[in-house]
Amino acid sequence: MLNNTIWNKIVKHYNLEDYEKEADKRFIKAYKRKQNIERDNQHLFICIDCMEVALDRRLTKEDLIGDNIPYNKTFEEWYF
């Protein structure tokens, strides 16, 4: 998971700001109804290659949101 500054730059690069806002609203709505959030696909996903194209560089550890994020730990072991 990327920090907000980097994520917003990538989202803006692909002109997905409106989609991101709608995805956030759907996520909150599903969360309040206690639905299966993962299955409802409420988030915007962008592949690593596309992120790097938007940034015009490879991802760095500083781009991630920080420590103690289980998904990031797995990603860090695989990517770095």
Stockholm file with secondary structure:
# STOCKHOLM 1.0

chainA/1-80         MLNNTIWNKIVKHYNLEDYEKEADKRFIKAYKRKQNIERDNQHLFICIDCMEVALDRRLTKEDLIGDNIPYNKTFEEWYF
#=GR chainA/1-80 SS CBCHHHHHHHHHHTTCHHHHHHHHHHHHHHHHTTCCHHHHTCSCCCCHHHHHHHHTSCCCGGGBCCSSCHHHHHHHHHHC
#=GC SS_cons        CBCHHHHHHHHHHTTCHHHHHHHHHHHHHHHHTTCCHHHHTCSCCCCHHHHHHHHTSCCCGGGBCCSSCHHHHHHHHHHC
//
